[in-house]
Amino acid sequence: MKYVLVLKICSLLHLNCLPEITDNFIFNSWSECANAGYLRAIQTTNEMDSDIVNRNQVVVNFQCLLVEET
């Protein structure tokens, strides 16, 4: 099975999220996708201004979606 990573950046304070970001890379396993999701979440948060992250209580959620193999 193959998976694609989908990230969602959300504000817990405002209870809203930006549009989902879909990674074009296809992962060969769930664990590869999940590990990439955790790393991308950390990277995304670190790239944002810390005042914005703190003031809006920003979190990065992700999911690994099954891709139909052709």
C-alpha positions, 0 to 999 in steps of 0.5 A, a space after each residue: 500500500 502507498 500513502 500521501 501526506 496531508 497537513 492541516 495548520 489550525 488555531 486552537 484558539 480560533 477553532 479554524 484551520 487553513 486549507 489542507 496541504 497535500 504533499 505530492 510525494 508518495 510514501 511506500 508505507 504508513 510508517 514512512 508517511 507518519 514519520 514524515 508527518 511528524 517531521 513536517 509538523 515540527 518544521 512548519 511550526 519552527 518556520 512560523 513566527 513564534 509570537 503567531 504560534 503562541 498567540 493563536 495556539 497553532 497546531 499542525 495536524 496530519 493524516 496519511 491517506 491511502 493512495 489507489 495503486 494503478 
